[in-house]
C-alpha cells in the first residue's frame, strides 16, 4: 500500500508540474502577443507617432516571439510560420493602402482562420482540443491514447469541445473585424486585448465545467478528485503494511 501511495503521489506531482509549465507558457504567450503590443501601441501614440506606424511597430512583438521559438527550438513550426506570414502580409497591405483599419482587423482575420482550422480538425483522426491536451500533458500521452481508442464517450467529449472552441473563436473573430471598422482607431487595441482574455476565460470555464461534469477530468487526473475519508481501522492497517 505504501508503494502504491508513493506511485500515486509521484503521478500527481508530475501532473502538477505539467500543468504549471502549461500555465507559464500561456502567461508568456499572453504577455508577448497581447499585453506588449497593446502597451507599445499606446506608448508610441503618446510619443506622437501616427496610428498606422504605431500599429505596425506594435505588431512586431508577436512576430519576434514566434521567430524566437522557431530559432531556439530549431524546428520549423507550421503555426508559427503562419502567424509571421499573416503579420507580414497584413503589414504590407496596410502600408500600401495607408489604412490603419486593415491592420486593426488582422487579429480578426487571423482568429477566423484559426477557428476554421480547429473545426477542420474534426475531420482528422484526432481533433484540435485532444491534440492540445496531449501537448500540455506529454507524460500522459500513452494513457490518453488508451482512453481515446477504447472509450467512445471520451472521444465525443473532445470532439464536442473542439466544436465549442471553433465556434467561440469564430464569434471572437467577427467581433474583432466589426470593432476594427466601426470604432475609433485608438480605442480598438485596448478592446482587442480585453476580448482576448474574455474569450479565453469563457471558453476555458465552459471546458472545465464539461470535463468535471462528464468525469473526464477525474479520468485524466485520478488523484485530483475528492477522496473518500479513510476510517481509523483502514488507516491503522495501511500504517502497519507500510512498516
C-alpha positions as CSV (number, residue, x, y, z in Angstrom):
1,X,0.0,0.0,0.0
2,X,2.8,2.4,0.8
3,X,4.4,1.8,-2.6
4,X,1.1,2.4,-4.3
5,X,0.6,5.6,-2.5
6,X,4.1,6.7,-3.4
7,X,3.4,6.0,-7.1
8,X,0.2,7.9,-6.9
9,X,1.9,10.9,-5.3
10,X,4.6,10.9,-8.0
11,X,2.0,10.8,-10.7
12,X,0.1,13.7,-9.1
13,X,3.3,15.7,-8.7
14,X,4.1,15.1,-12.4
15,X,0.7,16.3,-13.4
16,X,1.0,19.4,-11.3
17,X,4.4,20.2,-12.9
18,X,3.0,19.7,-16.4
19,X,0.0,22.0,-15.6
20,X,2.3,24.6,-14.1
21,X,4.5,24.6,-17.2
22,X,1.4,25.0,-19.4
23,X,0.3,28.0,-17.3
24,X,3.7,29.6,-17.6
25,X,3.7,29.1,-21.3
26,X,0.3,30.6,-21.6
27,X,1.3,33.6,-19.5
28,X,4.4,34.2,-21.7
29,X,2.2,34.0,-24.8
30,X,-0.3,36.5,-23.5
31,X,2.5,38.9,-22.5
32,X,4.1,38.8,-25.9
33,X,1.1,38.5,-28.1
34,X,-1.4,40.7,-26.2
35,X,0.0,42.9,-23.4
36,X,3.2,44.1,-25.1
37,X,1.6,45.0,-28.4
38,X,-1.2,46.9,-26.8
39,X,1.1,48.7,-24.3
40,X,3.6,49.5,-27.1
41,X,0.9,51.0,-29.3
42,X,-0.2,53.5,-26.6
43,X,3.3,54.4,-25.7
44,X,4.1,55.2,-29.4
45,X,0.9,57.1,-29.7
46,X,1.7,59.1,-26.6
47,X,5.1,59.9,-28.1
48,X,3.4,61.4,-31.2
49,X,3.6,58.5,-33.7
50,X,0.8,58.1,-36.2
51,X,-1.9,55.4,-35.9
52,X,-0.6,53.2,-38.8
53,X,3.1,53.4,-37.7
54,X,2.2,52.6,-34.1
55,X,0.1,49.6,-35.2
56,X,2.8,48.2,-37.5
57,X,5.6,48.6,-34.9
58,X,3.5,47.1,-32.1
59,X,2.7,44.1,-34.3
60,X,6.5,43.2,-34.2
61,X,6.2,41.8,-30.6
62,X,4.2,38.7,-31.6
63,X,6.3,38.1,-34.7
64,X,9.6,38.3,-32.7
65,X,8.2,36.0,-30.1
66,X,7.2,33.4,-32.8
67,X,10.6,33.8,-34.5
68,X,12.4,33.3,-31.1
69,X,10.6,30.0,-30.6
70,X,11.4,28.8,-34.1
71,X,15.1,29.6,-33.6
72,X,15.5,28.3,-30.0
73,X,13.7,25.0,-30.7
74,X,15.5,24.6,-34.1
75,X,12.2,23.4,-35.5
76,X,10.0,25.0,-38.2
77,X,6.6,25.4,-36.5
78,X,3.9,25.5,-39.2
79,X,1.6,27.6,-36.9
80,X,4.5,30.0,-36.2
81,X,5.3,30.4,-39.8
82,X,1.6,31.0,-40.5
83,X,1.5,33.7,-37.8
84,X,4.5,35.5,-39.2
85,X,3.2,35.3,-42.8
86,X,-0.2,36.8,-41.7
87,X,1.6,39.7,-39.9
88,X,3.9,40.4,-42.8
89,X,1.1,40.3,-45.4
90,X,-1.2,42.5,-43.4
91,X,1.6,44.9,-42.6
92,X,2.5,45.2,-46.3
93,X,-1.2,45.7,-47.2
94,X,-1.7,48.3,-44.6
95,X,1.5,50.2,-45.6
96,X,0.5,50.2,-49.3
97,X,-3.1,51.2,-48.6
98,X,-2.3,53.6,-45.8
99,X,-5.3,52.2,-43.8
100,X,-4.8,51.5,-40.1
101,X,-8.1,49.7,-40.0
102,X,-6.8,46.9,-42.2
103,X,-4.0,46.4,-39.6
104,X,-6.6,46.5,-36.8
105,X,-8.6,43.8,-38.5
106,X,-5.7,41.4,-38.8
107,X,-6.5,39.9,-35.4
108,X,-10.0,39.1,-36.5
109,X,-8.9,37.5,-39.8
110,X,-6.2,35.6,-38.1
111,X,-8.5,34.3,-35.4
112,X,-11.1,33.4,-38.0
113,X,-8.6,31.3,-39.9
114,X,-7.5,29.6,-36.7
115,X,-11.2,28.8,-35.9
116,X,-11.7,27.2,-39.3
117,X,-8.6,25.2,-38.9
118,X,-9.8,24.0,-35.5
119,X,-13.2,23.0,-36.9
120,X,-11.4,21.3,-39.8
121,X,-9.6,19.1,-37.4
122,X,-12.9,17.4,-36.7
123,X,-12.4,15.5,-40.0
124,X,-8.9,14.2,-38.9
125,X,-8.1,11.3,-36.7
126,X,-7.6,13.5,-33.7
127,X,-9.4,16.8,-33.1
128,X,-7.7,20.0,-32.1
129,X,-8.6,20.0,-28.4
130,X,-7.4,16.5,-27.9
131,X,-4.1,17.2,-29.6
132,X,-3.7,20.3,-27.4
133,X,-4.4,18.2,-24.3
134,X,-1.6,15.8,-25.3
135,X,0.8,18.7,-25.9
136,X,0.1,20.1,-22.5
137,X,0.4,16.7,-20.8
138,X,3.2,14.8,-22.5
139,X,3.6,12.5,-19.6
140,X,0.1,11.2,-20.0
141,X,0.2,10.7,-23.8
142,X,0.1,6.9,-23.6
143,X,-2.7,6.8,-21.2
144,X,-4.7,9.4,-23.2
145,X,-4.3,7.3,-26.3
146,X,-5.7,4.3,-24.5
147,X,-8.8,6.3,-23.4
148,X,-9.2,7.6,-27.0
149,X,-9.0,4.2,-28.6
150,X,-11.2,2.4,-26.1
151,X,-13.8,4.9,-24.9
152,X,-16.3,6.4,-27.4
153,X,-17.6,8.8,-24.6
154,X,-14.1,10.2,-24.2
155,X,-13.9,10.8,-28.0
156,X,-17.3,12.5,-28.1
157,X,-16.3,14.9,-25.3
158,X,-13.1,16.1,-27.1
159,X,-14.9,16.4,-30.4
160,X,-17.6,18.5,-28.7
161,X,-15.0,20.7,-27.1
162,X,-13.4,21.2,-30.5
163,X,-16.7,22.5,-31.9
164,X,-17.0,24.8,-28.8
165,X,-13.6,26.4,-29.4
166,X,-14.0,26.6,-33.1
167,X,-17.4,28.3,-32.9
168,X,-16.3,30.5,-30.0
169,X,-13.3,31.8,-31.9
170,X,-15.4,32.5,-35.0
171,X,-17.6,34.7,-32.8
172,X,-14.5,36.3,-31.4
173,X,-13.1,36.9,-35.0
174,X,-16.4,38.6,-36.1
175,X,-16.4,40.9,-33.2
176,X,-12.7,42.0,-33.9
177,X,-13.5,42.8,-37.5
178,X,-16.6,44.8,-36.6
179,X,-14.7,46.7,-34.0
180,X,-11.8,47.4,-36.4
181,X,-14.1,49.1,-39.0
182,X,-16.7,50.8,-36.7
183,X,-14.9,52.1,-33.6
184,X,-12.3,54.9,-33.2
185,X,-8.9,53.6,-34.1
186,X,-7.3,54.4,-30.8
187,X,-10.0,52.5,-28.9
188,X,-9.6,49.2,-30.7
189,X,-6.2,47.9,-29.5
190,X,-7.3,48.1,-25.8
191,X,-10.7,46.4,-26.6
192,X,-8.8,43.8,-28.6
193,X,-6.7,42.9,-25.6
194,X,-9.7,42.7,-23.3
195,X,-11.5,40.5,-25.8
196,X,-8.6,38.0,-25.8
197,X,-8.9,37.5,-22.1
198,X,-12.7,37.4,-22.1
199,X,-12.9,34.8,-24.9
200,X,-10.3,32.6,-23.4
201,X,-11.8,32.8,-19.9
202,X,-15.3,32.0,-21.1
203,X,-14.2,29.0,-23.3
204,X,-11.9,27.7,-20.6
205,X,-14.6,27.9,-17.9
206,X,-17.0,26.0,-20.1
207,X,-14.4,23.5,-20.9
208,X,-13.5,22.9,-17.2
209,X,-17.2,22.5,-16.3
210,X,-17.8,20.0,-19.1
211,X,-14.7,18.0,-18.1
212,X,-15.7,17.9,-14.5
213,X,-19.4,17.0,-15.1
214,X,-18.6,14.3,-17.6
215,X,-16.0,12.7,-15.3
216,X,-13.2,13.2,-17.9
217,X,-11.1,15.4,-15.5
218,X,-11.2,12.6,-12.8
219,X,-10.3,10.1,-15.5
220,X,-7.2,12.1,-16.5
221,X,-6.2,13.1,-13.0
222,X,-7.5,10.3,-10.8
223,X,-5.6,11.6,-7.7
224,X,-7.1,15.1,-8.0
225,X,-10.7,14.2,-7.4
226,X,-12.4,14.0,-4.0
227,X,-11.0,11.2,-1.9
228,X,-13.2,9.2,0.4
229,X,-12.4,9.6,4.1
230,X,-10.5,6.6,5.5
231,X,-11.7,5.0,8.7
232,X,-9.3,4.8,11.6
233,X,-9.2,1.0,11.1
234,X,-8.1,1.2,7.5
235,X,-5.6,3.9,8.3
236,X,-4.1,1.7,11.0
237,X,-4.0,-1.2,8.6
238,X,-2.2,0.8,6.0
239,X,0.3,2.1,8.5
240,X,1.1,-1.5,9.6
241,X,1.6,-2.6,6.0
242,X,3.9,0.4,5.3
243,X,6.1,-0.7,8.2
